[in-house]
Amino acid sequence: MRAMIELDETLLREALNVAPAATESEVISLALSEFVQNHRRALDIRDLYGTGGIREDYDYKAVRTGDPS
């Protein structure tokens, strides 16, 4: 897909220096891909809220001292 967009040239050059991409198009595609992955991951974490917890019999002091019981 072709699109005409205005980008911060300094930011684009910096991205080209740090990203494993050779062209501006590759950098933009990589950035969009990472953006989507990060937002999906955040949604997945929020879906887990309230599904776990600490067991009633968990003894954090025993873990600190190395006591296996």
C-alpha positions as CSV (number, residue, x, y, z in Angstrom):
1,M,0.0,0.0,0.0
2,R,1.3,3.4,-0.9
3,A,0.7,6.4,1.4
4,M,1.9,9.9,1.5
5,I,2.8,10.8,5.1
6,E,5.0,13.3,6.9
7,L,7.5,11.8,9.2
8,D,10.1,13.3,11.6
9,E,13.2,12.9,9.6
10,T,15.5,12.9,12.6
11,L,13.4,10.1,14.2
12,L,13.4,8.1,11.0
13,R,17.1,8.4,10.6
14,E,17.6,7.2,14.2
15,A,15.3,4.3,13.6
16,L,17.3,3.3,10.5
17,N,20.4,3.3,12.7
18,V,19.1,1.0,15.4
19,A,16.6,-1.2,13.5
20,P,17.5,-4.3,11.6
21,A,16.1,-2.8,8.4
22,A,17.8,-1.4,5.3
23,T,15.1,0.9,4.0
24,E,12.7,3.4,5.3
25,S,9.8,1.2,4.3
26,E,11.2,-1.7,6.2
27,V,11.6,0.5,9.3
28,I,8.0,1.7,9.1
29,S,6.7,-1.8,8.6
30,L,8.8,-3.1,11.6
31,A,7.6,-0.2,13.8
32,L,3.9,-0.9,12.9
33,S,4.4,-4.6,13.6
34,E,6.0,-4.0,17.0
35,F,3.3,-1.5,17.8
36,V,0.6,-4.0,17.1
37,Q,2.4,-6.8,19.0
38,N,2.9,-4.6,22.1
39,H,-0.8,-3.6,22.2
40,R,-2.0,-7.2,21.8
41,R,0.3,-8.3,24.6
42,A,-1.0,-5.5,26.9
43,L,-4.6,-6.6,26.1
44,D,-3.7,-10.3,26.9
45,I,-2.2,-9.3,30.3
46,R,-5.3,-7.4,31.2
47,D,-7.4,-10.4,30.3
48,L,-5.5,-12.4,33.0
49,Y,-6.5,-10.0,35.8
50,G,-8.1,-11.9,38.7
51,T,-7.3,-15.3,37.3
52,G,-4.5,-16.2,39.7
53,G,-3.1,-15.3,43.0
54,I,-1.0,-16.5,45.9
55,R,-1.9,-19.8,47.5
56,E,-3.1,-19.6,51.1
57,D,-0.4,-22.0,52.2
58,Y,2.5,-20.1,50.5
59,D,5.3,-19.4,52.9
60,Y,7.5,-16.6,51.5
61,K,9.8,-16.8,54.5
62,A,10.6,-20.4,53.8
63,V,11.5,-19.5,50.2
64,R,13.9,-16.8,51.4
65,T,15.7,-19.1,53.8
66,G,15.8,-22.0,51.4
67,D,13.7,-24.3,53.7
68,P,12.1,-26.9,51.3
69,S,9.0,-27.5,53.6
